[in-house]
Amino acid sequence: MRGKLEKRFFYLYTGEAMAAVIFFIISFIWNKVFAHLHLYSLYSFWISFFLLEFLLFQGSVYWFAKWKRLKKENTAITPAYIVHRLKNIKKWNTLFIIISPFMFFVDLVRWYPSVPATGLYIAGFIYVFAILEYINYFHIQLSYDNFSDMKYLLKSKKLKKSCLRKDFERLG
């Protein structure tokens, strides 16, 4: 059981870190290949992209801490200092989520009448994806990618609390 859990945590932390790197590379390539989208000129793109990258970094740190602790101390309980730091960072995440729609408005006003709509759509997609990541990490587990999770979902017919939320509740 420990070996499976260790592999799972390793998979999760490396997956989050790789996603952050890959998204960065893709954004760079898209900005070069599709310059007419003006992605790097849109405030809404930058705030949404930063939020997504910031969340992926937090997820990577969280799963790495769990993996490291399981490997060294044979327990899957997240270290309290990590949970407290992520609880404090959660406020920043909320702030970026609230600020982001205003950046879309600023871009609309700034670029009017030649608004780069496709670039805004991409920024909007990134923003929605970041919000889903936020929900998945801090509130309700949205990702069900293994047999155990799917079995729980089918049996209970409800979504699980996220692991981080359980840690917040454990530490009060």
Phi, psi and chi 1 to 4 in degrees:
 res  aa     phi    psi   chi1   chi2   chi3   chi4
   1 MET       -  -43.3 -178.3   66.1  168.7      -
   2 ARG   -62.0  -41.2  177.7  179.6  174.5 -130.0
   3 GLY   -61.4  -41.4      -      -      -      -
   4 LYS   -64.6  -43.2  -86.0 -173.1  167.7 -177.5
   5 LEU   -65.9  -40.2 -162.2   53.5      -      -
   6 GLU   -61.8  -44.0 -163.1  174.4  -57.8      -
   7 LYS   -64.1  -39.2  -75.2 -179.9 -176.0  176.9
   8 ARG   -63.1  -48.6  178.2   80.0  177.8  149.8
   9 PHE   -62.1  -40.5  -68.8  160.7      -      -
  10 PHE   -62.2  -45.6 -179.5   82.4      -      -
  11 TYR   -58.9  -43.9  163.0   78.7      -      -
  12 LEU   -68.8  -45.4  -69.9  168.5      -      -
  13 TYR   -71.9  -38.6   99.1   75.4      -      -
  14 THR   -70.6  -34.5   57.4      -      -      -
  15 GLY   -63.6  -43.4      -      -      -      -
  16 GLU   -65.1  -43.7  -59.3  -61.9  -32.6      -
  17 ALA   -65.6  -43.4      -      -      -      -
  18 MET   -65.6  -38.6  -74.8  -54.5  -61.0      -
  19 ALA   -60.0  -43.1      -      -      -      -
  20 ALA   -60.9  -44.5      -      -      -      -
  21 VAL   -66.0  -46.4  170.3      -      -      -
  22 ILE   -63.6  -42.5  -70.7  168.7      -      -
  23 PHE   -62.3  -37.9  -70.2  157.2      -      -
  24 PHE   -62.8  -46.8 -179.3   79.2      -      -
  25 ILE   -63.0  -43.9  -67.9  167.8      -      -
  26 ILE   -62.2  -41.3  -71.4  171.3      -      -
  27 SER   -63.3  -39.7   81.5      -      -      -
  28 PHE   -63.6  -46.6 -178.1   77.4      -      -
  29 ILE   -63.3  -46.4  -68.3  169.2      -      -
  30 TRP   -60.0  -40.5  -88.7   52.6      -      -
  31 ASN   -63.9  -34.8 -171.8   56.3      -      -
  32 LYS   -76.7  -48.7  -69.7  -69.2 -177.4 -165.4
  33 VAL   -73.3  -38.9  174.3      -      -      -
  34 PHE  -113.4   57.3  -57.5  106.2      -      -
  35 ALA   -57.9  -29.2      -      -      -      -
  36 HIS   -65.5  -14.4   66.0  -79.1      -      -
  37 LEU   -77.4  -18.6  -61.6  177.0      -      -
  38 HIS    57.6   33.7  -59.3  -76.1      -      -
  39 LEU   -54.0  -49.0  -74.9  179.1      -      -
  40 TYR   -73.3   -6.1  -79.3   15.6      -      -
  41 SER   -96.7   -7.0  -60.7      -      -      -
  42 LEU   -95.8  122.6  -63.8  170.4      -      -
  43 TYR   -61.2  -37.6  -61.7  130.1      -      -
  44 SER   -63.1  -36.6   56.2      -      -      -
  45 PHE   -63.4  -48.9  169.1   78.6      -      -
  46 TRP   -64.1  -42.5  -78.0  111.1      -      -
  47 ILE   -69.1  -39.8 -169.5   82.9      -      -
  48 SER   -68.2  -43.4  -60.9      -      -      -
  49 PHE   -65.9  -42.7 -172.5   69.4      -      -
  50 PHE   -61.1  -44.7  175.3   78.1      -      -
  51 LEU   -58.3  -47.1  175.1   61.8      -      -
  52 LEU   -61.9  -48.2  177.5   60.8      -      -
  53 GLU   -62.5  -40.8  -68.8  -74.6  -56.9      -
  54 PHE   -61.7  -42.8 -170.3   47.2      -      -
  55 LEU   -67.0  -42.1  -73.8  163.3      -      -
  56 LEU   -62.6  -38.6  -70.5  169.9      -      -
  57 PHE   -62.8  -44.6  173.0   75.0      -      -
  58 GLN   -61.5  -43.4  -68.9  166.6   59.3      -
  59 GLY   -62.1  -41.0      -      -      -      -
  60 SER   -63.6  -44.0 -174.1      -      -      -
  61 VAL   -62.1  -43.8  166.5      -      -      -
  62 TYR   -60.2  -52.4  176.7   73.8      -      -
  63 TRP   -69.3  -33.1  -66.3  115.2      -      -
  64 PHE   -63.5  -43.9  175.5   77.7      -      -
  65 ALA   -62.2  -40.8      -      -      -      -
  66 LYS   -65.9  -43.6  -71.8 -176.5   83.5   66.1
  67 TRP   -62.2  -47.3  172.4   75.6      -      -
  68 LYS   -62.6  -42.2 -173.8  176.0  172.8 -175.2
  69 ARG   -67.8  -40.9 -172.7  146.3 -162.4 -145.1
  70 LEU   -63.1  -41.0  179.9   62.0      -      -
  71 LYS   -67.3  -43.1 -154.7  168.0  162.0   77.0
  72 LYS   -88.3  -40.8  -74.5 -170.5  175.7 -175.3
  73 GLU  -112.5    1.6  -60.8  175.1   28.8      -
  74 ASN    60.6   31.8 -158.4   28.4      -      -
  75 THR  -137.5  142.2 -179.5      -      -      -
  76 ALA   -93.8    4.9      -      -      -      -
  77 ILE   -71.9  127.5  -63.0  170.6      -      -
  78 THR   -66.5  134.5  -46.3      -      -      -
  79 PRO   -57.1  138.0  -22.6   31.5      -      -
  80 ALA   -58.8  -38.7      -      -      -      -
  81 TYR   -64.4  -33.2   74.9   94.3      -      -
  82 ILE   -68.0  -44.4  -65.8  -70.8      -      -
  83 VAL   -62.1  -44.2  175.7      -      -      -
  84 HIS   -63.9  -41.6  -71.1  -60.1      -      -
  85 ARG   -64.3  -42.9  -75.5 -170.6 -178.1  148.6
  86 LEU   -67.9  -32.0  -70.8  171.5      -      -
  87 LYS   -66.0  -39.0 -164.5  170.2 -169.6  175.9
  88 ASN   -68.6  -40.7  -71.1  -27.3      -      -
  89 ILE   -66.5  -27.7  -70.2  172.6      -      -
  90 LYS   -54.4  -35.2 -177.5 -179.5  173.8 -173.3
  91 LYS   -63.5  -39.3  -63.7  168.5 -170.2  158.5
  92 TRP   -66.6  -39.9  -74.0   98.5      -      -
  93 ASN   -58.0  -45.5  -64.3  -29.7      -      -
  94 THR   -61.8  -41.2  -54.9      -      -      -
  95 LEU   -61.1  -46.1  178.6   66.5      -      -
  96 PHE   -64.6  -36.2  -71.4  123.7      -      -
  97 ILE   -64.0  -39.5  -72.0  169.7      -      -
  98 ILE   -72.6  -39.7  -68.3  168.1      -      -
  99 ILE   -70.0  -34.2  -70.1  171.4      -      -
 100 SER   -52.4  -48.7  -66.7      -      -      -
 101 PRO   -58.7  -32.0  -24.6   33.7      -      -
 102 PHE   -65.9  -33.8  -66.4  106.3      -      -
 103 MET   -68.4  -32.2  -65.5  -62.3  105.5      -
 104 PHE   -64.7  -42.0  -78.6   88.9      -      -
 105 PHE   -63.7  -44.0  178.3   74.3      -      -
 106 VAL   -59.2  -43.1  167.5      -      -      -
 107 ASP   -63.1  -40.2  -77.8  -21.7      -      -
 108 LEU   -61.7  -45.4  -74.2  171.2      -      -
 109 VAL   -67.6  -44.6  170.2      -      -      -
 110 ARG   -63.5  -39.3 -179.2  173.6  163.0 -128.3
 111 TRP   -95.7   -5.7  -74.7   89.2      -      -
 112 TYR   -61.4  135.8 -175.8   81.3      -      -
 113 PRO   -95.3   -0.3   33.9  -33.2      -      -
 114 SER  -101.8   54.7   59.9      -      -      -
 115 VAL   -63.4  128.2  176.6      -      -      -
 116 PRO   -77.3   82.3   25.8  -29.7      -      -
 117 ALA   -57.8  -43.5      -      -      -      -
 118 THR   -63.1  -39.6  -54.0      -      -      -
 119 GLY   -62.0  -40.5      -      -      -      -
 120 LEU   -66.5  -37.1  -74.7  175.5      -      -
 121 TYR   -63.2  -41.5  -67.5  144.7      -      -
 122 ILE   -64.5  -44.3  -68.6  169.2      -      -
 123 ALA   -60.9  -39.6      -      -      -      -
 124 GLY   -64.2  -41.1      -      -      -      -
 125 PHE   -61.9  -44.2  174.8   79.4      -      -
 126 ILE   -62.4  -40.9  -66.5  167.6      -      -
 127 TYR   -61.8  -46.5  176.9   64.9      -      -
 128 VAL   -63.8  -42.6  168.5      -      -      -
 129 PHE   -60.8  -41.3 -172.9   64.8      -      -
 130 ALA   -64.1  -40.7      -      -      -      -
 131 ILE   -63.3  -41.5  -70.8  172.9      -      -
 132 LEU   -63.3  -38.9  -68.0  173.4      -      -
 133 GLU   -63.5  -43.2  -78.2  -68.3  -57.6      -
 134 TYR   -58.2  -48.8  172.3   78.7      -      -
 135 ILE   -60.3  -44.4  -68.4  167.1      -      -
 136 ASN   -62.0  -38.7 -173.5   51.7      -      -
 137 TYR   -79.6  -45.2  -68.9  152.0      -      -
 138 PHE  -103.0  -10.8  -70.2   92.4      -      -
 139 HIS  -132.6  -74.4  -61.3  -74.2      -      -
 140 ILE  -125.5  133.6  -61.4  166.1      -      -
 141 GLN   -68.0  119.7 -178.4  179.0  -25.8      -
 142 LEU  -103.8  -18.6  -62.0  176.5      -      -
 143 SER   -96.5  118.8  176.7      -      -      -
 144 TYR  -123.2   90.6  -67.4   82.6      -      -
 145 ASP  -117.5   16.0   61.5  -10.7      -      -
 146 ASN  -140.9  167.0   61.8   51.1      -      -
 147 PHE   -60.6  -42.8 -178.9   72.2      -      -
 148 SER   -60.4  -44.9  174.8      -      -      -
 149 ASP   -64.4  -43.7  -76.2  -16.0      -      -
 150 MET   -64.7  -39.9  -67.6  -56.7  -70.7      -
 151 LYS   -60.9  -45.2 -172.2  175.7  162.1 -177.7
 152 TYR   -60.8  -45.8  170.2   85.1      -      -
 153 LEU   -61.9  -44.7 -171.8   58.7      -      -
 154 LEU   -68.3  -37.8  -67.2  171.4      -      -
 155 LYS   -73.4  -47.1 -174.2  177.3  178.1 -178.7
 156 SER   -87.9  -23.5   69.3      -      -      -
 157 LYS    58.9   30.6  -64.3 -176.6  178.8   28.6
 158 LYS  -146.2  156.6   61.3 -178.7 -178.8  179.0
 159 LEU   -79.0  147.9  -59.9  174.7      -      -
 160 LYS   -79.6  156.5  -71.9 -179.3  174.8 -179.6
 161 LYS   -69.6  148.7  -70.1  179.4 -176.5  178.1
 162 SER   -69.4  155.1   70.7      -      -      -
 163 CYS   -60.2  -40.6  -69.7      -      -      -
 164 LEU   -65.9  -39.7 -173.6   51.6      -      -
 165 ARG   -61.4  -40.8  178.9  176.3  167.9 -168.0
 166 LYS   -61.7  -39.5  -70.1  175.5 -167.4  173.7
 167 ASP   -65.5  -40.4  -77.6  -22.1      -      -
 168 PHE   -59.6  -44.6  -71.5  160.7      -      -
 169 GLU   -66.3  -37.4  -69.3  170.6   -4.0      -
 170 ARG   -62.9  -39.3  175.9  176.8   55.4   87.2
 171 LEU   -95.3   -5.2  -66.8  176.5      -      -
 172 GLY    74.0      -      -      -      -      -
